[in-house]
Amino acid sequence: MAPALDGKVCVITGATSGIGWVAAMRLAQLGARLVLVARDPRRAEATLARLRAIEPAAAHRMHLADLSRLAEMKRVAAEIAAAEPRIDLLINNAGALFGARRLTADGLERTFAVNHMAYFVVTNGLRERLLAAAPARVVSTASTMHRVAWLDLDDLQYTRFYNGVLAYARSKLANILFTRELARRWAGTGVTVNCHHPGFVRTRFGNHAGLMAPFVILAKAFAIPPAWGARTLVHLATAPEVAGVTGGYFVRCRLTRPSRAAENDEVARRLWDESARIAGEGMQTEPVAARTPK
């Protein structure tokens, strides 16, 4: 049985479908107030309506943003920070798989922008609100696909060679490296940081991956339902037994060792530095001095 979350504020990206939608509903049932970050206004309104049906008195909110653009990542983080004095839980769940290499308005490869930079920018943008709520948690969705990837820090935008599946796998490796480095930088603050592999889940994910889409859709005949895929996410968000765990990678609700590439702390540090450079001005990305949790 998960503990009640009455009065807790949860910010979640990617909550209008799939495991994010399931997790949002479950957290609302436990009493949390949800703050959604979504791109599609119709799906966001529909999700918000379902959340309000669970608890009509809850002041659930939504913010619309295109998380492929740095300016939008920064804007939505600033808007949420201005509206919420404290954030008890941040769930980075938005992600995508693209069949063809295309650049965003910032000149970033789309997979890198949506699957990694959005995690990096939004999390750092909400840093003070998470610290204000300590003990608080950050949970990010990674994938076992990271095991087939390596990170080329000299070509994070895949200018030399592009493969959609490999770009996705590398972004999931970046999620784990980001989790490790963030946990190191926020050590002792009372904010824990973990990531998870949800499994191969039957969702909308990959349905618009260009030439790869038919293969992704066909493979989903063997995928698990979203309710199963959301279990580890909800576990990391609520379970008392992981309250003091940070920097971990979880599969089926169990702490699991990731690939060797995902345990390279030097690469994690260099990825952080490059991400901070890309994010540019206005980002507080330096280490946080340890604070005594409330």
C-alpha positions as CSV (number, residue, x, y, z in Angstrom):
1,M,0.0,0.0,0.0
2,A,1.4,3.4,-1.0
3,P,1.3,6.1,1.6
4,A,-1.2,9.0,1.3
5,L,0.1,12.0,-0.6
6,D,-2.3,14.6,0.8
7,G,-1.0,18.1,0.2
8,K,1.9,17.0,-1.9
9,V,2.6,18.8,-5.2
10,C,3.7,16.7,-8.2
11,V,5.0,18.1,-11.4
12,I,4.9,15.6,-14.3
13,T,5.8,15.8,-18.0
14,G,4.4,13.3,-20.5
15,A,1.2,12.7,-18.4
16,T,-1.4,12.8,-21.2
17,S,-0.9,9.2,-22.3
18,G,0.9,6.0,-21.5
19,I,2.6,5.4,-18.2
20,G,2.6,9.1,-17.4
21,W,-1.2,9.2,-17.6
22,V,-1.5,6.1,-15.4
23,A,1.0,7.4,-12.8
24,A,-0.8,10.8,-12.7
25,M,-4.1,9.1,-12.0
26,R,-2.6,6.9,-9.3
27,L,-0.9,9.8,-7.6
28,A,-4.1,11.9,-7.7
29,Q,-5.9,8.9,-6.1
30,L,-3.3,9.0,-3.3
31,G,-4.1,12.7,-2.7
32,A,-1.4,14.5,-4.6
33,R,-2.1,17.7,-6.5
34,L,-0.8,17.3,-10.1
35,V,0.8,20.0,-12.2
36,L,0.9,18.8,-15.8
37,V,3.4,19.9,-18.5
38,A,1.9,19.0,-21.9
39,R,2.2,19.9,-25.6
40,D,-1.2,19.0,-26.9
41,P,-3.9,21.2,-25.3
42,R,-6.8,18.8,-26.1
43,R,-5.1,15.8,-24.5
44,A,-4.0,18.0,-21.6
45,E,-7.6,19.2,-21.0
46,A,-8.9,15.7,-21.1
47,T,-6.3,14.5,-18.6
48,L,-7.0,17.4,-16.4
49,A,-10.7,16.6,-16.5
50,R,-10.0,13.0,-15.4
51,L,-7.8,14.2,-12.5
52,R,-10.6,16.6,-11.4
53,A,-13.1,13.8,-11.5
54,I,-10.9,11.9,-9.0
55,E,-11.0,14.8,-6.6
56,P,-13.1,17.8,-7.6
57,A,-11.7,20.0,-4.9
58,A,-8.0,19.4,-5.9
59,A,-6.4,22.4,-7.7
60,H,-4.8,20.4,-10.4
61,R,-3.1,22.6,-13.1
62,M,-1.6,22.3,-16.5
63,H,1.1,24.2,-18.4
64,L,1.5,24.0,-22.2
65,A,5.0,23.8,-23.6
66,D,7.0,22.5,-26.5
67,L,9.8,20.6,-24.7
68,S,11.9,20.4,-27.8
69,R,12.8,24.1,-27.5
70,L,15.1,25.6,-24.8
71,A,13.1,28.8,-24.5
72,E,9.9,26.8,-23.8
73,M,11.7,24.5,-21.3
74,K,12.9,27.6,-19.4
75,R,9.6,29.4,-19.7
76,V,7.5,26.5,-18.3
77,A,9.9,25.9,-15.4
78,A,9.8,29.6,-14.5
79,E,6.0,29.7,-14.7
80,I,5.7,26.6,-12.4
81,A,8.3,28.0,-10.0
82,A,6.4,31.3,-9.8
83,A,3.1,29.5,-9.1
84,E,4.3,26.8,-6.7
85,P,6.2,27.7,-3.5
86,R,7.3,24.0,-3.1
87,I,7.4,20.9,-5.2
88,D,7.4,17.5,-3.5
89,L,7.8,15.4,-6.6
90,L,9.1,16.0,-10.1
91,I,8.5,13.3,-12.7
92,N,10.5,13.7,-16.0
93,N,8.6,11.3,-18.3
94,A,8.2,13.1,-21.7
95,G,10.1,11.4,-24.5
96,A,10.0,10.5,-28.2
97,L,11.5,8.3,-30.9
98,F,12.2,9.9,-34.2
99,G,12.9,8.0,-37.4
100,A,14.7,10.8,-39.2
101,R,17.3,13.4,-38.0
102,R,15.9,16.8,-37.7
103,L,17.0,19.9,-35.8
104,T,15.0,22.0,-33.4
105,A,14.9,25.8,-33.5
106,D,17.9,25.8,-31.3
107,G,19.9,23.6,-33.7
108,L,19.7,20.5,-31.5
109,E,18.9,17.0,-32.7
110,R,15.2,16.4,-31.6
111,T,15.8,13.2,-29.6
112,F,18.6,14.8,-27.6
113,A,16.5,17.9,-27.0
114,V,13.3,16.3,-25.9
115,N,14.6,13.2,-24.1
116,H,17.6,14.7,-22.3
117,M,17.8,18.5,-22.4
118,A,14.1,18.9,-21.2
119,Y,15.0,16.8,-18.2
120,F,18.1,18.8,-17.5
121,V,16.5,22.3,-18.0
122,V,13.2,21.7,-16.2
123,T,14.8,19.9,-13.3
124,N,17.4,22.7,-12.7
125,G,14.7,25.3,-13.3
126,L,12.6,23.8,-10.4
127,R,15.6,23.3,-8.2
128,E,14.7,25.8,-5.5
129,R,11.1,24.6,-5.2
130,L,12.3,21.0,-4.8
131,L,14.8,22.0,-2.1
132,A,12.1,24.0,-0.3
133,A,10.0,20.8,-0.1
134,A,12.8,18.5,1.1
135,P,12.4,15.6,1.6
136,A,11.4,15.6,-2.1
137,R,12.0,13.3,-5.0
138,V,12.9,13.5,-8.7
139,V,12.0,10.5,-10.8
140,S,13.1,10.2,-14.5
141,T,12.0,7.6,-17.1
142,A,15.0,5.9,-18.7
143,S,15.1,2.6,-20.6
144,T,17.0,-0.7,-20.8
145,M,17.8,0.5,-24.3
146,H,20.7,2.4,-22.8
147,R,22.6,-0.9,-22.7
148,V,23.2,-0.8,-26.4
149,A,24.5,2.7,-26.4
150,W,27.6,4.8,-25.9
151,L,27.9,8.5,-25.7
152,D,30.0,10.5,-28.2
153,L,30.5,13.7,-26.3
154,D,32.1,15.2,-29.4
155,D,28.9,14.6,-31.5
156,L,25.9,14.8,-29.2
157,Q,23.8,16.1,-32.1
158,Y,24.6,13.0,-34.3
159,T,26.0,14.9,-37.3
160,R,28.2,12.0,-38.5
161,F,25.7,9.3,-38.4
162,Y,22.0,9.0,-37.4
163,N,19.9,6.1,-36.5
164,G,16.6,6.7,-34.7
165,V,16.8,3.7,-32.4
166,L,20.5,4.4,-31.5
167,A,19.7,8.1,-30.9
168,Y,16.9,7.1,-28.5
169,A,19.2,4.6,-26.8
170,R,21.8,7.3,-26.3
171,S,19.2,9.7,-24.9
172,K,18.2,7.0,-22.3
173,L,21.9,6.6,-21.4
174,A,22.0,10.3,-20.9
175,N,19.1,10.1,-18.6
176,I,20.9,7.7,-16.3
177,L,24.1,9.7,-16.4
178,F,22.1,12.9,-15.6
179,T,20.5,11.1,-12.7
180,R,23.9,10.0,-11.3
181,E,25.5,13.5,-11.6
182,L,22.4,15.3,-10.3
183,A,22.3,13.0,-7.2
184,R,26.0,13.8,-6.6
185,R,25.4,17.5,-6.9
186,W,22.3,17.5,-4.7
187,A,23.7,15.1,-2.1
188,G,22.7,15.9,1.4
189,T,19.9,18.3,0.4
190,G,17.0,15.9,1.1
191,V,16.1,15.7,-2.5
192,T,16.6,12.2,-4.0
193,V,17.0,11.5,-7.7
194,N,16.3,8.2,-9.3
195,C,15.4,6.8,-12.8
196,H,13.7,3.6,-14.0
197,H,13.1,1.3,-16.9
198,P,9.3,0.9,-17.3
199,G,9.5,-2.1,-19.7
200,F,8.3,-2.3,-23.3
201,V,4.9,-0.7,-22.9
202,R,1.9,-0.7,-25.2
203,T,1.5,3.1,-25.6
204,R,1.4,5.8,-28.3
205,F,5.2,6.0,-28.1
206,G,6.9,5.5,-31.5
207,N,3.7,5.6,-33.5
208,H,5.1,8.6,-35.4
209,A,8.6,7.4,-35.9
210,G,8.6,7.7,-39.6
211,L,9.6,4.5,-41.5
212,M,10.2,2.7,-38.2
213,A,6.6,3.3,-37.0
214,P,5.1,0.1,-38.6
215,F,7.7,-2.1,-36.9
216,V,7.2,-0.3,-33.6
217,I,3.5,-0.7,-33.8
218,L,3.8,-4.4,-34.8
219,A,6.2,-5.1,-31.9
220,K,3.6,-3.7,-29.4
221,A,1.6,-6.9,-29.8
222,F,4.1,-8.3,-27.3
223,A,4.3,-5.2,-25.0
224,I,2.9,-4.9,-21.5
225,P,0.0,-2.6,-20.6
226,P,0.6,0.9,-19.3
227,A,-0.6,0.0,-15.8
228,W,2.2,-2.5,-15.5
229,G,4.8,-0.1,-17.0
230,A,3.8,2.7,-14.5
231,R,4.5,0.5,-11.4
232,T,8.1,1.3,-10.9
233,L,7.5,5.0,-11.6
234,V,4.8,5.1,-8.9
235,H,7.0,3.0,-6.6
236,L,9.9,5.5,-6.8
237,A,7.5,8.4,-6.3
238,T,5.8,7.0,-3.2
239,A,7.5,4.0,-1.5
240,P,9.0,4.7,2.0
241,E,11.7,2.1,1.4
242,V,13.3,4.2,-1.3
243,A,13.1,7.5,0.6
244,G,16.8,7.6,1.2
245,V,18.0,6.1,-2.1
246,T,19.5,8.4,-4.7
247,G,21.3,8.1,-7.9
248,G,19.8,4.7,-8.7
249,Y,18.4,2.9,-11.7
250,F,15.4,0.7,-11.0
251,V,13.8,-2.1,-13.0
252,R,10.6,-3.8,-11.7
253,C,10.8,-1.8,-8.6
254,R,14.3,-3.1,-7.8
255,L,17.6,-1.2,-7.7
256,T,19.5,-2.6,-10.7
257,R,23.0,-2.1,-12.0
258,P,23.0,-0.3,-15.3
259,S,25.5,-0.7,-18.1
260,R,29.2,0.2,-17.5
261,A,28.8,3.2,-19.8
262,A,26.0,4.4,-17.5
263,E,28.3,4.2,-14.5
264,N,31.1,6.4,-15.9
265,D,31.1,9.4,-13.6
266,E,33.6,11.3,-15.7
267,V,31.3,11.1,-18.7
268,A,28.4,12.1,-16.5
269,R,30.2,15.2,-15.4
270,R,31.2,16.1,-18.9
271,L,27.7,15.6,-20.2
272,W,26.5,17.9,-17.4
273,D,29.0,20.6,-18.3
274,E,28.0,20.4,-22.0
275,S,24.3,20.4,-21.2
276,A,24.8,23.5,-19.0
277,R,26.7,25.2,-21.9
278,I,23.8,24.4,-24.3
279,A,21.2,25.6,-21.8
280,G,23.0,28.9,-21.6
281,E,22.3,31.8,-19.3
282,G,19.7,31.8,-16.6
283,M,20.3,28.2,-15.5
284,Q,21.5,27.4,-11.9
285,T,23.5,24.3,-12.5
286,E,26.3,24.5,-10.0
287,P,26.4,22.0,-7.1
288,V,24.0,22.7,-4.3
289,A,25.4,23.0,-0.7
290,A,23.9,20.4,1.5
291,R,20.8,21.5,3.4
292,T,19.2,20.0,6.4
293,P,15.9,18.4,5.3
294,K,12.7,19.6,7.1
